[in-house]
Amino acid sequence: MSSPGDRRRAELRRRNLKLRSALAGEAAAAAAEVEASLDGPGESTSAAFFDVDNTIMQGATIFHLARGLYKRKFFTTREIAGAAYKQAYFRLVGVEDPDHVAEARASALAFIEGHTVAELQELGEEIFDEAMAHRIWPGTRALAQSHIDAGQRVWLVTAAPVEMAIIIARRLGLTGALGTVAEHVDGVYTGRLVGEMLHGPAKAEAIKALAAHEGLDLTECSAYSDSANDLPMLSLVGDPCAINPDRKLRNHARALGWRIRDYRTGRKAARAGFLATAVGGALTGAVAVGIAVRPRKR
């Protein structure tokens, strides 16, 4: 049985996570507004929100990006090994110890400090062409296009660096993207995130902030994801859909009568591919935090 002190600490951690998630969501929406302002708010009050990894694209964006950056000597084996160790420890022990969380975050960001936004933008374009373009799921791509054809805006919502997310959105002809935001000064990374990664509750916060800015009615909007981690996002909208879902999300979607679409072919091959991505993610998960690349205006 937990003590009153333990319960107070747990409550403080929950509040801190909620605040950081809200900050991450607001930052992502503000970064997305830069893209949206090019055309101004649309007339439709409905839109569609798509997760990226295993929803729009096979595999993890951050895995493909990290591998491409490593090949281009963006960081060293020693740097990523140190960051991955801290991140793996963080994932195993959870968020019970705030000192471990802070240490994991700091170590994950250490190796990008001093790199420039322009450098990563250029490499991101190359890596999309090299490793991501052929991994787009045609079925999900068609769903996104159907929303565009209906006059709706379509946004990607991902924990990947927002700059990479925007590259994917542009290449697919979508409206824009919400992603993890990191600050920089004079175009050089400081090594600090704005809030948390855009993951779980933070995605929902980002969508709510964007909806307020864009005049969207979330009850008229759609959302798509493969993961139960995105239930906060899916539960926000009037038309949620599970795409290539994990078991927990599939069961949840069936129970609530949500649409389910599965574009994977060859179940054994799919499982093997997802296992490889999971292993790669364990080694490069820290990169999801460390290479959040969207400039933050000061």
C-alpha positions as a Markdown table, in Angstrom:
| # | Residue | x | y | z |
|---|---|---|---|---|
| 1 | Met | 0.0 | 0.0 | 0.0 |
| 2 | Ser | 1.4 | 3.4 | -1.0 |
| 3 | Ser | 2.0 | 6.1 | 1.6 |
| 4 | Pro | 0.5 | 9.6 | 1.5 |
| 5 | Gly | 3.9 | 10.9 | 0.4 |
| 6 | Asp | 4.1 | 8.4 | -2.5 |
| 7 | Arg | 0.6 | 9.4 | -3.6 |
| 8 | Arg | 1.5 | 13.1 | -3.5 |
| 9 | Arg | 4.6 | 12.5 | -5.6 |
| 10 | Ala | 2.6 | 10.4 | -8.1 |
| 11 | Glu | 0.0 | 13.1 | -8.4 |
| 12 | Leu | 2.8 | 15.8 | -8.9 |
| 13 | Arg | 4.3 | 13.6 | -11.7 |
| 14 | Arg | 0.9 | 13.2 | -13.4 |
| 15 | Arg | 0.4 | 17.0 | -13.3 |
| 16 | Asn | 3.9 | 17.6 | -14.6 |
| 17 | Leu | 3.4 | 15.2 | -17.5 |
| 18 | Lys | 0.0 | 16.8 | -18.3 |
| 19 | Leu | 1.6 | 20.2 | -18.3 |
| 20 | Arg | 4.5 | 19.1 | -20.5 |
| 21 | Ser | 2.1 | 17.3 | -22.9 |
| 22 | Ala | 0.0 | 20.5 | -23.2 |
| 23 | Leu | 3.2 | 22.5 | -23.8 |
| 24 | Ala | 4.3 | 20.0 | -26.5 |
| 25 | Gly | 0.8 | 20.1 | -28.1 |
| 26 | Glu | 0.7 | 23.9 | -28.1 |
| 27 | Ala | 4.2 | 24.1 | -29.6 |
| 28 | Ala | 3.4 | 21.6 | -32.3 |
| 29 | Ala | 0.2 | 23.5 | -33.2 |
| 30 | Ala | 2.2 | 26.8 | -33.3 |
| 31 | Ala | 4.8 | 25.2 | -35.6 |
| 32 | Ala | 2.0 | 23.9 | -37.8 |
| 33 | Glu | 0.4 | 27.3 | -38.0 |
| 34 | Val | 3.5 | 28.5 | -39.9 |
| 35 | Glu | 2.6 | 26.1 | -42.6 |
| 36 | Ala | -1.2 | 26.6 | -42.4 |
| 37 | Ser | -0.8 | 30.4 | -42.7 |
| 38 | Leu | 0.5 | 30.1 | -46.2 |
| 39 | Asp | -3.1 | 29.4 | -47.4 |
| 40 | Gly | -5.0 | 30.7 | -44.4 |
| 41 | Pro | -7.7 | 28.8 | -42.5 |
| 42 | Gly | -9.9 | 26.7 | -44.8 |
| 43 | Glu | -13.7 | 27.0 | -45.1 |
| 44 | Ser | -14.5 | 23.5 | -44.1 |
| 45 | Thr | -14.9 | 22.8 | -40.4 |
| 46 | Ser | -13.9 | 19.2 | -40.8 |
| 47 | Ala | -10.4 | 17.7 | -41.2 |
| 48 | Ala | -8.5 | 14.4 | -41.0 |
| 49 | Phe | -5.6 | 13.6 | -38.7 |
| 50 | Phe | -3.2 | 10.7 | -39.5 |
| 51 | Asp | -0.6 | 9.1 | -37.4 |
| 52 | Val | 2.5 | 8.3 | -39.5 |
| 53 | Asp | 4.4 | 5.2 | -38.3 |
| 54 | Asn | 2.7 | 2.0 | -39.5 |
| 55 | Thr | -0.4 | 4.1 | -40.4 |
| 56 | Ile | 0.8 | 6.2 | -43.3 |
| 57 | Met | 4.2 | 4.6 | -43.7 |
| 58 | Gln | 5.5 | 1.1 | -43.0 |
| 59 | Gly | 7.9 | 1.2 | -40.1 |
| 60 | Ala | 9.1 | 4.0 | -37.8 |
| 61 | Thr | 10.0 | 7.4 | -39.2 |
| 62 | Ile | 12.6 | 7.9 | -36.6 |
| 63 | Phe | 14.2 | 4.6 | -37.4 |
| 64 | His | 14.6 | 5.4 | -41.0 |
| 65 | Leu | 15.7 | 8.9 | -40.2 |
| 66 | Ala | 18.3 | 7.8 | -37.6 |
| 67 | Arg | 19.7 | 5.2 | -40.0 |
| 68 | Gly | 20.1 | 7.8 | -42.7 |
| 69 | Leu | 21.7 | 10.3 | -40.4 |
| 70 | Tyr | 24.1 | 7.7 | -39.1 |
| 71 | Lys | 25.1 | 6.8 | -42.6 |
| 72 | Arg | 25.9 | 10.5 | -43.2 |
| 73 | Lys | 27.9 | 10.6 | -40.0 |
| 74 | Phe | 25.5 | 13.1 | -38.4 |
| 75 | Phe | 26.4 | 11.4 | -35.0 |
| 76 | Thr | 28.8 | 8.8 | -33.9 |
| 77 | Thr | 28.3 | 5.2 | -32.6 |
| 78 | Arg | 29.4 | 6.3 | -29.2 |
| 79 | Glu | 27.0 | 9.2 | -29.1 |
| 80 | Ile | 23.9 | 7.1 | -30.1 |
| 81 | Ala | 25.0 | 4.2 | -27.9 |
| 82 | Gly | 25.1 | 6.4 | -24.8 |
| 83 | Ala | 21.8 | 8.0 | -25.6 |
| 84 | Ala | 20.1 | 4.6 | -26.4 |
| 85 | Tyr | 21.3 | 3.2 | -23.0 |
| 86 | Lys | 19.7 | 6.0 | -21.1 |
| 87 | Gln | 16.5 | 5.8 | -23.2 |
| 88 | Ala | 16.3 | 2.0 | -22.8 |
| 89 | Tyr | 16.7 | 2.4 | -19.0 |
| 90 | Phe | 14.0 | 5.1 | -19.0 |
| 91 | Arg | 11.6 | 2.8 | -20.9 |
| 92 | Leu | 12.2 | -0.1 | -18.6 |
| 93 | Val | 11.8 | 1.8 | -15.3 |
| 94 | Gly | 9.0 | 4.0 | -16.5 |
| 95 | Val | 8.5 | 7.5 | -15.2 |
| 96 | Glu | 8.6 | 6.8 | -11.4 |
| 97 | Asp | 11.9 | 8.6 | -10.9 |
| 98 | Pro | 11.9 | 12.2 | -12.2 |
| 99 | Asp | 15.7 | 12.4 | -12.1 |
| 100 | His | 15.9 | 9.4 | -14.5 |
| 101 | Val | 13.4 | 11.0 | -16.8 |
| 102 | Ala | 15.4 | 14.3 | -16.9 |
| 103 | Glu | 18.7 | 12.4 | -17.4 |
| 104 | Ala | 17.3 | 10.3 | -20.2 |
| 105 | Arg | 15.9 | 13.4 | -21.9 |
| 106 | Ala | 19.2 | 15.3 | -21.5 |
| 107 | Ser | 21.4 | 12.5 | -22.8 |
| 108 | Ala | 19.1 | 11.9 | -25.8 |
| 109 | Leu | 19.4 | 15.6 | -26.8 |
| 110 | Ala | 23.2 | 15.9 | -26.1 |
| 111 | Phe | 24.4 | 14.8 | -29.5 |
| 112 | Ile | 22.3 | 17.2 | -31.6 |
| 113 | Glu | 23.4 | 20.3 | -29.8 |
| 114 | Gly | 25.4 | 22.5 | -32.2 |
| 115 | His | 23.9 | 21.0 | -35.4 |
| 116 | Thr | 21.9 | 23.4 | -37.6 |
| 117 | Val | 18.3 | 23.3 | -38.7 |
| 118 | Ala | 19.3 | 23.8 | -42.3 |
| 119 | Glu | 21.6 | 20.8 | -42.2 |
| 120 | Leu | 18.9 | 18.5 | -40.9 |
| 121 | Gln | 16.3 | 19.8 | -43.2 |
| 122 | Glu | 18.5 | 19.1 | -46.2 |
| 123 | Leu | 19.3 | 15.6 | -45.0 |
| 124 | Gly | 15.7 | 14.9 | -44.2 |
| 125 | Glu | 14.7 | 15.5 | -47.8 |
| 126 | Glu | 17.4 | 13.1 | -49.0 |
| 127 | Ile | 16.4 | 10.4 | -46.5 |
| 128 | Phe | 12.7 | 10.6 | -47.4 |
| 129 | Asp | 13.6 | 9.9 | -51.0 |
| 130 | Glu | 16.0 | 7.1 | -50.1 |
| 131 | Ala | 14.2 | 5.3 | -47.3 |
| 132 | Met | 10.6 | 6.4 | -46.9 |
| 133 | Ala | 8.9 | 7.2 | -50.2 |
| 134 | His | 8.5 | 3.5 | -51.2 |
| 135 | Arg | 7.2 | 2.6 | -47.7 |
| 136 | Ile | 4.0 | 4.6 | -47.9 |
| 137 | Trp | 0.9 | 2.4 | -47.6 |
| 138 | Pro | -1.1 | 2.9 | -50.8 |
| 139 | Gly | -4.4 | 2.2 | -49.0 |
| 140 | Thr | -3.8 | 4.8 | -46.3 |
| 141 | Arg | -2.5 | 7.3 | -48.9 |
| 142 | Ala | -5.8 | 6.8 | -50.8 |
| 143 | Leu | -7.8 | 7.5 | -47.6 |
| 144 | Ala | -5.9 | 10.7 | -47.1 |
| 145 | Gln | -6.5 | 11.7 | -50.7 |
| 146 | Ser | -10.2 | 11.1 | -50.4 |
| 147 | His | -10.3 | 13.7 | -47.6 |
| 148 | Ile | -8.4 | 16.2 | -49.8 |
| 149 | Asp | -10.8 | 15.5 | -52.7 |
| 150 | Ala | -13.7 | 16.2 | -50.4 |
| 151 | Gly | -12.3 | 19.6 | -49.6 |
| 152 | Gln | -11.0 | 18.8 | -46.2 |
| 153 | Arg | -7.6 | 19.5 | -44.7 |
| 154 | Val | -5.4 | 16.6 | -43.8 |
| 155 | Trp | -2.7 | 16.8 | -41.1 |
| 156 | Leu | -0.1 | 14.3 | -40.0 |
| 157 | Val | 0.3 | 13.9 | -36.2 |
| 158 | Thr | 3.5 | 12.2 | -35.1 |
| 159 | Ala | 6.1 | 12.0 | -32.4 |
| 160 | Ala | 8.8 | 12.3 | -35.1 |
| 161 | Pro | 10.6 | 15.6 | -35.6 |
| 162 | Val | 8.1 | 18.1 | -36.9 |
| 163 | Glu | 10.5 | 19.1 | -39.7 |
| 164 | Met | 10.5 | 15.5 | -41.0 |
| 165 | Ala | 6.8 | 15.3 | -40.6 |
| 166 | Ile | 6.3 | 18.4 | -42.7 |
| 167 | Ile | 8.6 | 16.9 | -45.4 |
| 168 | Ile | 6.4 | 13.8 | -45.6 |
| 169 | Ala | 3.2 | 15.9 | -45.6 |
| 170 | Arg | 4.5 | 18.1 | -48.5 |
| 171 | Arg | 5.6 | 15.1 | -50.5 |
| 172 | Leu | 2.1 | 13.5 | -50.1 |
| 173 | Gly | 0.3 | 16.8 | -51.0 |
| 174 | Leu | -1.3 | 17.1 | -47.5 |
| 175 | Thr | -2.1 | 20.2 | -45.6 |
| 176 | Gly | 0.6 | 20.1 | -42.9 |
| 177 | Ala | 2.0 | 18.2 | -39.9 |
| 178 | Leu | 2.2 | 18.3 | -36.2 |
| 179 | Gly | 5.3 | 16.8 | -34.6 |
| 180 | Thr | 7.8 | 17.0 | -31.8 |
| 181 | Val | 9.3 | 20.4 | -31.4 |
| 182 | Ala | 12.8 | 21.4 | -30.3 |
| 183 | Glu | 14.1 | 24.9 | -29.8 |
| 184 | His | 17.1 | 26.5 | -31.5 |
| 185 | Val | 18.9 | 29.8 | -31.3 |
| 186 | Asp | 20.0 | 31.4 | -34.5 |
| 187 | Gly | 19.4 | 28.2 | -36.4 |
| 188 | Val | 21.4 | 26.0 | -34.1 |
| 189 | Tyr | 19.9 | 23.4 | -31.8 |
| 190 | Thr | 20.0 | 24.1 | -28.1 |
| 191 | Gly | 19.4 | 20.5 | -27.1 |
| 192 | Arg | 16.1 | 21.2 | -25.4 |
| 193 | Leu | 12.6 | 20.0 | -26.2 |
| 194 | Val | 9.6 | 22.2 | -26.0 |
| 195 | Gly | 7.5 | 20.2 | -23.5 |
| 196 | Glu | 7.6 | 16.4 | -24.3 |
| 197 | Met | 7.6 | 14.3 | -27.4 |
| 198 | Leu | 4.3 | 14.6 | -29.4 |
| 199 | His | 3.1 | 11.2 | -28.1 |
| 200 | Gly | -0.1 | 9.9 | -26.6 |
| 201 | Pro | -1.9 | 12.8 | -24.7 |
| 202 | Ala | 0.3 | 15.4 | -26.3 |
| 203 | Lys | -1.1 | 14.5 | -29.7 |
| 204 | Ala | -4.6 | 15.2 | -28.5 |
| 205 | Glu | -3.4 | 18.5 | -27.0 |
| 206 | Ala | -1.9 | 19.5 | -30.3 |
| 207 | Ile | -5.1 | 18.7 | -32.3 |
| 208 | Lys | -7.2 | 20.6 | -29.8 |
| 209 | Ala | -4.9 | 23.7 | -30.2 |
| 210 | Leu | -4.9 | 23.4 | -34.0 |
| 211 | Ala | -8.7 | 23.0 | -34.1 |
| 212 | Ala | -9.1 | 26.1 | -32.1 |
| 213 | His | -6.8 | 28.1 | -34.5 |
| 214 | Glu | -8.3 | 26.6 | -37.7 |
| 215 | Gly | -12.0 | 26.7 | -36.6 |
| 216 | Leu | -12.5 | 23.0 | -36.8 |
| 217 | Asp | -15.4 | 21.1 | -35.3 |
| 218 | Leu | -13.8 | 17.9 | -33.9 |
| 219 | Thr | -17.1 | 16.0 | -34.0 |
| 220 | Glu | -16.9 | 16.4 | -37.8 |
| 221 | Cys | -13.3 | 15.3 | -38.0 |
| 222 | Ser | -11.6 | 11.9 | -38.6 |
| 223 | Ala | -8.5 | 10.4 | -37.1 |
| 224 | Tyr | -6.4 | 7.4 | -38.1 |
| 225 | Ser | -3.8 | 5.4 | -36.2 |
| 226 | Asp | -2.4 | 1.9 | -35.7 |
| 227 | Ser | -1.7 | 2.2 | -32.0 |
| 228 | Ala | -3.6 | 2.1 | -28.8 |
| 229 | Asn | -1.2 | 4.8 | -27.6 |
| 230 | Asp | -3.2 | 7.1 | -29.8 |
| 231 | Leu | -6.5 | 6.5 | -28.2 |
| 232 | Pro | -6.5 | 10.1 | -26.8 |
| 233 | Met | -6.3 | 11.4 | -30.4 |
| 234 | Leu | -8.8 | 8.9 | -31.8 |
| 235 | Ser | -11.3 | 9.6 | -29.0 |
| 236 | Leu | -11.3 | 13.3 | -29.7 |
| 237 | Val | -13.0 | 13.1 | -33.1 |
| 238 | Gly | -16.4 | 12.0 | -34.4 |
| 239 | Asp | -15.0 | 9.5 | -36.9 |
| 240 | Pro | -12.0 | 7.5 | -35.6 |
| 241 | Cys | -10.5 | 4.7 | -37.6 |
| 242 | Ala | -8.0 | 2.0 | -36.7 |
| 243 | Ile | -5.4 | 1.4 | -39.5 |
| 244 | Asn | -3.2 | -1.7 | -39.4 |
| 245 | Pro | -4.1 | -1.8 | -35.6 |
| 246 | Asp | -2.2 | -3.5 | -32.8 |
| 247 | Arg | -4.3 | -6.0 | -30.8 |
| 248 | Lys | -5.3 | -3.5 | -28.1 |
| 249 | Leu | -6.5 | -0.9 | -30.6 |
| 250 | Arg | -8.3 | -3.5 | -32.7 |
| 251 | Asn | -10.2 | -4.8 | -29.7 |
| 252 | His | -11.1 | -1.3 | -28.6 |
| 253 | Ala | -12.2 | -0.3 | -32.1 |
| 254 | Arg | -14.4 | -3.4 | -32.4 |
| 255 | Ala | -16.0 | -2.8 | -29.0 |
| 256 | Leu | -17.0 | 0.8 | -30.0 |
| 257 | Gly | -17.9 | 0.1 | -33.6 |
| 258 | Trp | -15.0 | 2.1 | -35.1 |
| 259 | Arg | -13.9 | 1.5 | -38.6 |
| 260 | Ile | -11.0 | -0.8 | -39.1 |
| 261 | Arg | -8.7 | -1.0 | -42.1 |
| 262 | Asp | -5.8 | -3.3 | -42.5 |
| 263 | Tyr | -3.5 | -2.8 | -45.5 |
| 264 | Arg | -0.8 | -5.2 | -44.5 |
| 265 | Thr | -0.2 | -8.3 | -46.7 |
| 266 | Gly | 1.4 | -11.5 | -45.4 |
| 267 | Arg | 0.9 | -11.5 | -41.7 |
| 268 | Lys | 4.1 | -13.4 | -40.9 |
| 269 | Ala | 6.1 | -10.9 | -42.9 |
| 270 | Ala | 4.4 | -8.0 | -41.3 |
| 271 | Arg | 5.1 | -9.4 | -37.8 |
| 272 | Ala | 8.7 | -9.9 | -38.7 |
| 273 | Gly | 9.0 | -6.4 | -40.1 |
| 274 | Phe | 7.4 | -4.8 | -37.0 |
| 275 | Leu | 9.7 | -6.8 | -34.7 |
| 276 | Ala | 12.7 | -5.5 | -36.6 |
| 277 | Thr | 11.4 | -2.0 | -36.2 |
| 278 | Ala | 10.8 | -2.5 | -32.5 |
| 279 | Val | 14.4 | -3.7 | -32.1 |
| 280 | Gly | 15.7 | -0.7 | -34.1 |
| 281 | Gly | 13.5 | 1.6 | -32.0 |
| 282 | Ala | 15.0 | 0.3 | -28.8 |
| 283 | Leu | 18.4 | 1.4 | -30.2 |
| 284 | Thr | 17.3 | 4.6 | -31.7 |
| 285 | Gly | 14.3 | 5.6 | -29.5 |
| 286 | Ala | 16.4 | 8.4 | -28.0 |
| 287 | Val | 16.7 | 9.9 | -31.4 |
| 288 | Ala | 12.9 | 10.5 | -31.4 |
| 289 | Val | 13.6 | 13.0 | -28.7 |
| 290 | Gly | 17.0 | 14.1 | -29.7 |
| 291 | Ile | 16.4 | 15.1 | -33.3 |
| 292 | Ala | 13.2 | 17.1 | -33.0 |
| 293 | Val | 14.1 | 19.8 | -35.4 |
| 294 | Arg | 11.4 | 22.4 | -35.8 |
| 295 | Pro | 12.6 | 25.9 | -35.1 |
| 296 | Arg | 11.1 | 27.7 | -32.1 |
| 297 | Lys | 10.6 | 31.4 | -32.6 |
| 298 | Arg | 12.0 | 33.5 | -29.7 |
